[in-house]
Amino acid sequence: MAFMSGLAKTRQAFFGRISQMIGNTEIDEDTWDDIEALLLQADIGVPTTMGLIETLQERVKREGVTSVDQLQVALKDEMTKLLASPTPLNLSGRDLSIVLIVGVNGSGKTTSIGKLARRMRLNNRKVIIAAADTFRAAAVDQLKVWGERADVPVITGRENGDPGAVVYDSVEAAQARKAEILLIDTAGRLHSNYNLMQELEKIRKIVNNLVPDAPHETLLVLDGTTGQNALTQAKKFTEAANVTGLIITKLDGSSKGGMLFAIQNELGLPIHYVGLGERIEDLVFFEPDKFVDSLFAAEGTS
């Protein structure tokens, strides 16, 4: 199961130790301290952790929970409630749907685009990729490789050329070839870089002029290994780029999977996909129930 194997590090580092940490005794102050420490270590973040503890304490009082086993069941239930099941991406009902993909360099953005394109191809959608990260030749080359793996054409421009020109050409190509979805790779940028943020706004205007209501989705790719730093990035990008949803990558290499709870709780943005490995099929649709079940599963469970 993808979630079971992909979340092994987070489970082993923190959630897998939950029974060990809080023991099998009755609930006391030490129990609450242990749970708080556990959640903070898993990078759930202070505001979300405090809210979760408060909700749990109210539930314990209301339901007369006395054993730690019952408390663990309640904790799992309340954590599941923090995560909303994402609605489908807004990619139907028109001739061409356009998706902007944004994020910082190193987040797994380019790789995620290739994997996402493959998922869409497997769903019989006709997809084109725009390589609008013209500042990094390596990004364009990498995208071409992923395009070949996904069997999806990639539209490129000149190295260090105008990203807006690539986007314009890509929209025209997508329309001429009757593509259904255009995925646009934008330059990896820090949310604090004013010029790059301005360029992103320019790209948004170009696609909007060519296709009404576009872009139809703006997906932010976040590196799951960065924990609470990813939350800071998400807040800034949401303010600057009208982000509509998230892709969380590299969760298989992270013990900080708890950051998903903080992002969902504090931003309310849907998490559409999570990266659970390096293979092209390892970008999977986010399912909150499976995610939480995998965090609490005993080691050796399949």
C-alpha positions as CSV (number, residue, x, y, z in Angstrom):
1,M,0.0,0.0,0.0
2,A,1.5,3.4,-1.0
3,F,0.5,5.2,2.1
4,M,1.8,2.5,4.4
5,S,5.3,2.3,2.9
6,G,5.5,6.0,1.9
7,L,4.8,7.2,5.5
8,A,7.1,4.8,7.2
9,K,9.6,7.4,8.5
10,T,6.9,9.6,10.0
11,R,5.2,6.6,11.6
12,Q,8.4,5.1,13.0
13,A,9.8,8.4,14.3
14,F,6.7,9.6,16.1
15,F,3.3,8.1,15.6
16,G,4.5,4.5,15.9
17,R,5.8,5.4,19.4
18,I,2.5,6.6,20.6
19,S,1.6,3.6,22.7
20,Q,5.1,3.5,24.1
21,M,5.1,7.1,25.0
22,I,1.7,7.3,26.7
23,G,1.8,3.8,28.1
24,N,-1.2,1.8,29.2
25,T,-2.1,3.7,32.4
26,E,-5.1,5.9,33.0
27,I,-5.1,9.4,31.7
28,D,-3.3,12.0,33.8
29,E,-1.3,15.2,33.2
30,D,1.7,13.3,32.1
31,T,-0.4,11.7,29.4
32,W,-1.4,15.1,28.0
33,D,2.2,16.3,28.2
34,D,3.3,13.2,26.2
35,I,0.7,13.6,23.5
36,E,1.6,17.3,23.2
37,A,5.3,16.5,22.8
38,L,4.5,13.8,20.3
39,L,2.4,16.1,18.1
40,L,5.0,18.9,18.2
41,Q,7.8,16.5,17.3
42,A,5.8,15.3,14.3
43,D,5.7,18.9,13.1
44,I,2.0,19.4,13.5
45,G,2.8,22.9,14.8
46,V,1.8,24.8,18.0
47,P,-1.6,26.3,17.0
48,T,-2.9,23.0,15.5
49,T,-1.5,20.9,18.4
50,M,-3.0,23.2,21.1
51,G,-6.4,23.1,19.3
52,L,-6.2,19.3,19.0
53,I,-5.4,18.9,22.7
54,E,-8.2,21.2,23.7
55,T,-10.7,19.3,21.5
56,L,-9.5,15.9,22.9
57,Q,-9.8,17.1,26.5
58,E,-13.4,18.2,25.9
59,R,-14.2,14.9,24.3
60,V,-12.6,12.9,27.2
61,K,-14.8,14.9,29.6
62,R,-17.9,14.6,27.6
63,E,-17.7,10.9,26.8
64,G,-16.2,9.8,30.1
65,V,-13.0,8.4,28.4
66,T,-10.8,6.9,31.1
67,S,-8.3,4.6,29.4
68,V,-5.3,5.5,27.2
69,D,-6.5,3.0,24.6
70,Q,-9.8,4.9,24.2
71,L,-7.9,8.2,24.1
72,Q,-5.7,6.9,21.2
73,V,-8.9,6.0,19.3
74,A,-10.2,9.5,20.0
75,L,-7.0,11.1,18.9
76,K,-7.0,9.3,15.6
77,D,-10.6,10.3,15.0
78,E,-10.0,14.0,15.7
79,M,-6.8,14.0,13.6
80,T,-8.8,12.6,10.7
81,K,-11.4,15.4,11.1
82,L,-8.7,18.0,10.7
83,L,-8.1,16.8,7.1
84,A,-10.7,17.5,4.4
85,S,-11.1,15.2,1.4
86,P,-10.1,17.3,-1.6
87,T,-12.7,18.0,-4.3
88,P,-11.7,17.1,-7.8
89,L,-9.5,19.6,-9.7
90,N,-11.5,22.0,-11.8
91,L,-10.5,20.5,-15.1
92,S,-13.7,19.8,-16.9
93,G,-16.6,21.6,-18.6
94,R,-14.5,23.6,-21.1
95,D,-12.3,23.0,-24.2
96,L,-9.0,23.7,-22.4
97,S,-8.2,23.8,-18.7
98,I,-5.0,25.5,-17.6
99,V,-3.1,24.7,-14.4
100,L,-0.2,26.8,-13.1
101,I,2.3,24.9,-11.0
102,V,4.3,27.1,-8.6
103,G,6.8,26.5,-5.8
104,V,10.5,27.1,-4.8
105,N,13.4,25.3,-6.5
106,G,14.0,21.9,-5.0
107,S,10.5,21.3,-3.9
108,G,9.9,18.6,-6.5
109,K,7.9,20.8,-8.7
110,T,9.2,19.6,-12.1
111,T,9.0,16.0,-11.1
112,S,5.5,16.4,-9.8
113,I,4.4,17.9,-13.1
114,G,5.6,14.8,-15.0
115,K,3.9,12.5,-12.6
116,L,0.7,14.5,-12.7
117,A,0.7,14.5,-16.5
118,R,1.0,10.7,-16.4
119,R,-1.9,10.4,-14.1
120,M,-4.0,12.5,-16.4
121,R,-2.9,10.6,-19.5
122,L,-3.9,7.3,-17.8
123,N,-7.4,8.9,-17.3
124,N,-7.5,9.5,-21.1
125,R,-7.0,13.2,-20.9
126,K,-5.0,14.9,-23.6
127,V,-2.3,16.9,-21.9
128,I,0.5,19.3,-22.9
129,I,3.2,20.7,-20.7
130,A,4.6,24.3,-21.0
131,A,8.3,24.6,-19.9
132,A,8.0,28.2,-18.7
133,D,11.0,27.9,-16.3
134,T,13.4,29.3,-18.9
135,F,16.0,30.5,-16.3
136,R,17.2,26.9,-15.6
137,A,18.2,24.9,-18.6
138,A,18.3,21.8,-16.3
139,A,14.6,22.4,-15.5
140,V,13.6,22.3,-19.2
141,D,15.8,19.2,-19.8
142,Q,14.3,17.4,-16.7
143,L,10.8,18.3,-17.9
144,K,11.5,16.9,-21.3
145,V,12.6,13.6,-19.7
146,W,9.4,13.4,-17.6
147,G,7.3,14.4,-20.6
148,E,8.7,11.4,-22.5
149,R,8.0,9.1,-19.6
150,A,4.5,10.3,-19.3
151,D,4.0,10.3,-23.1
152,V,3.1,14.0,-23.0
153,P,4.5,16.7,-25.4
154,V,6.5,19.6,-23.8
155,I,6.5,23.1,-25.3
156,T,9.8,24.9,-24.8
157,G,11.4,28.2,-25.6
158,R,14.9,29.7,-25.7
159,E,17.1,29.4,-22.7
160,N,16.8,32.6,-20.6
161,G,13.9,33.6,-23.0
162,D,10.7,35.2,-22.0
163,P,8.5,32.8,-20.0
164,G,5.5,34.7,-21.1
165,A,6.3,33.9,-24.7
166,V,6.5,30.2,-23.9
167,V,3.2,30.3,-22.2
168,Y,1.6,32.2,-25.1
169,D,2.9,29.6,-27.6
170,S,1.9,26.7,-25.3
171,V,-1.7,27.9,-25.1
172,E,-1.9,28.3,-28.8
173,A,-0.4,24.9,-29.3
174,A,-2.8,23.3,-26.8
175,Q,-5.7,24.9,-28.6
176,A,-4.5,23.9,-32.1
177,R,-3.9,20.3,-31.0
178,K,-7.2,20.2,-29.1
179,A,-5.6,19.4,-25.8
180,E,-7.8,19.3,-22.8
181,I,-5.3,20.3,-20.1
182,L,-2.2,22.5,-20.2
183,L,0.2,22.2,-17.2
184,I,2.5,25.2,-16.9
185,D,5.8,24.8,-15.1
186,T,6.9,28.2,-13.7
187,A,10.3,29.3,-12.5
188,G,11.1,28.1,-9.0
189,R,10.9,31.2,-6.9
190,L,11.1,32.3,-3.3
191,H,7.9,34.0,-2.2
192,S,10.0,37.0,-1.2
193,N,11.4,37.6,-4.7
194,Y,9.3,40.5,-6.0
195,N,10.5,40.2,-9.7
196,L,9.6,36.6,-10.0
197,M,6.3,37.1,-8.3
198,Q,5.6,39.9,-10.9
199,E,6.5,37.5,-13.6
200,L,4.0,35.0,-12.2
201,E,1.3,37.6,-12.3
202,K,2.3,38.4,-16.0
203,I,1.8,34.7,-16.8
204,R,-1.6,34.7,-15.1
205,K,-2.6,37.7,-17.3
206,I,-1.4,36.0,-20.5
207,V,-3.4,32.8,-19.9
208,N,-6.5,34.8,-18.8
209,N,-6.4,36.9,-22.0
210,L,-6.2,33.8,-24.1
211,V,-8.6,31.5,-22.1
212,P,-11.5,33.0,-20.1
213,D,-11.3,32.3,-16.3
214,A,-7.8,30.8,-16.7
215,P,-5.8,29.7,-14.8
216,H,-8.4,27.2,-13.6
217,E,-6.1,25.9,-10.9
218,T,-2.9,27.2,-9.3
219,L,-1.2,24.3,-7.5
220,L,1.6,25.0,-5.0
221,V,4.2,22.2,-4.6
222,L,5.7,21.9,-1.1
223,D,8.6,19.8,0.1
224,G,7.3,17.6,2.9
225,T,10.8,17.3,4.4
226,T,10.8,21.0,5.3
227,G,8.1,20.7,8.0
228,Q,6.9,24.0,9.4
229,N,8.9,26.0,6.8
230,A,6.5,24.6,4.2
231,L,3.7,26.2,6.1
232,T,5.4,29.6,6.0
233,Q,5.9,29.2,2.2
234,A,2.3,28.2,1.7
235,K,1.1,31.3,3.5
236,K,3.2,33.6,1.4
237,F,2.4,31.9,-1.9
238,T,-1.3,31.9,-1.1
239,E,-1.1,35.7,-0.6
240,A,0.9,36.3,-3.8
241,A,-0.3,33.8,-6.3
242,N,-4.0,32.9,-5.6
243,V,-3.1,29.3,-4.8
244,T,-6.1,26.9,-5.1
245,G,-4.6,23.7,-3.9
246,L,-1.4,21.8,-2.9
247,I,0.9,19.0,-3.8
248,I,3.1,17.7,-0.9
249,T,6.2,15.9,-2.1
250,K,8.9,13.7,-0.6
251,L,6.8,12.4,2.3
252,D,8.6,9.1,2.0
253,G,11.8,10.8,2.9
254,S,10.4,12.8,5.8
255,S,9.6,12.2,9.5
256,K,7.6,15.5,9.4
257,G,4.4,14.2,7.8
258,G,2.4,16.0,10.6
259,M,2.9,19.3,8.7
260,L,-0.1,18.3,6.5
261,F,-2.4,18.8,9.5
262,A,-1.0,22.3,10.2
263,I,-1.3,23.3,6.5
264,Q,-4.9,22.1,6.3
265,N,-5.9,23.5,9.6
266,E,-4.3,27.0,9.2
267,L,-4.8,27.6,5.5
268,G,-7.8,25.5,4.6
269,L,-6.3,24.7,1.2
270,P,-7.1,21.3,-0.3
271,I,-4.2,18.8,-0.5
272,H,-4.8,17.1,-3.9
273,Y,-1.8,14.9,-4.2
274,V,1.1,13.6,-2.1
275,G,4.5,12.3,-3.3
276,L,5.3,8.9,-1.6
277,G,8.4,7.9,-3.7
278,E,10.5,8.5,-6.7
279,R,8.7,6.3,-9.3
280,I,6.4,7.9,-11.8
281,E,3.4,6.3,-10.2
282,D,4.3,7.5,-6.6
283,L,2.3,10.7,-6.8
284,V,-1.0,9.6,-5.3
285,F,-4.4,11.1,-4.7
286,F,-4.6,12.4,-1.1
287,E,-7.0,10.3,1.0
288,P,-7.2,11.6,4.6
289,D,-8.6,8.3,6.1
290,K,-5.7,6.2,4.5
291,F,-3.2,8.9,5.5
292,V,-4.2,8.8,9.2
293,D,-4.6,5.0,9.3
294,S,-1.1,4.7,8.0
295,L,0.3,6.9,10.7
296,F,-1.3,4.9,13.5
297,A,-0.7,1.4,12.0
298,A,1.4,-1.0,13.9
299,E,4.7,-1.8,12.2
300,G,4.5,-4.9,10.1
301,T,0.8,-4.1,9.1
302,S,0.2,-4.4,5.4
